[in-house]
Amino acid sequence: MPTVYGVKTMLDINEKRITVFAGHYGSGKTNLSVNYALALRKRHDKVMVCDVDTVNPYFRTKDSEKVFAEHGIRLVGARFANTNLDIPSIMPDTFAAFHSSDMYSVFDVGGDDAGALALGQFAELISESDYDMLLVVNKYRLQTSKPEDLMQYVREIERASKIQFTAIINNPNLGRQTTKDCLLSSLDYIEEASRLSSLPVKWNCLREDLVDDEVRAKVPNLFPIKVFYKENWHIEEEN
């Protein structure tokens, strides 16, 4: 199993040229975007991360700017990101994601319909591309604690962005209190969410140091991940 910056990746991540991560605040979509970009970089020369999260100023892909630079990953963010002038203004350089056939791009999208509206300006370009739009779900967040709660969210994001989800990602975590049981106990939940949404489960995610033989035996499509810590732009061992 190949490793990037300490991140063990699946042998086949089934990458598309455009991959969009969307999910509620607390779903872990931004951290997952970082992990996935590093996995892509191991396989491709040109990787770009587009931070179009105009909603959440607290933890965004820009916080991993140093990590991206070390690995030759291009980062394009919202104008004025991480300042008190943070507004929903998308950098024109984001369009570079669609202009090169050998560029693989990751879009990190804000977790509500306002964030999806920002993505919507690229709807036609994305829909015409080889793309995945991935719904990142955390069972342990109040807004998504029941599979039925996801359906309204799915409809809102698709309506606002004008792009259809293609798969769902199970990323159950309780922050620093995360254990392997958080994932094991979420499997029935994500199966029902998949049934209700008609979206296949692309990955089941768990912090890398919590993965053991039991998890490997019981969990399909496992994606072990690292957690990136905002203040010092380094990998944090706690989730």
Phi, psi and omega in degrees: 000120183294156182232136176232120178050039181080003182262113176284129181248160174291155180297327180226108181266002175051051188287149170249164179293328177239125177233122182251129175251124178227143179181161179300157171304129182094358179284338182089018185295325181291315178298322178294322177301319179295312178302316183292320178299319178294322176295319177298319183297332177293336187252342186222148182286325185245115179226136179228139175250126180251108180272098177251027176278090180272003186261314190254107180274000190271320177217112184221167184299334179299334179294344177255025183303320181295317179298315179299316181299320180297333184251011175071031178259128180279134179243127175238124184237175175295143178300136181069021179302139178066028172231171179283006175255017185299116180224161182285073179237118186267132180295137179301333181299343179301329181295345177297339179300336186255359189258355182231123184290344180253012176267131175251125190238141179244125178254124175257114191250142177303152193273020175217186185293335176294318176295322179293328176298322177298320178293329186301335179292345177255009189304313183294317180295319180293314183298332179274356183260172170281103190222158165237136169242113193251127179270112180269124187237134174240109181306332189268009171266141185304319185291339184232030185287342177237140180305325181297331182294337183289333190295318177295320179298315179302313182296319181296315182291317179295321180293316183288321184273339184064028179229141181269138171296148178246340181196169181238145179240127178270113182231062185286128178204155177238040181061228183291345180267008181297136173230173178295334179293336175302320178283312182301324181280353183261356189293319177295321179301310185288331176295319178290321177299321177295318180297313183293323184269349185060029178250131176291152176275113182281312180219152164247120189255145176207143177307134191304319184287351178266352181284126177226188183297324179297315179297314180299325182284328188259341189250118176280158175050049184283133175236096176292136184229160169259157177252128182262129188262129192298309195299320185246009179053045177228171181282127179261137182278352177256147180259000000 
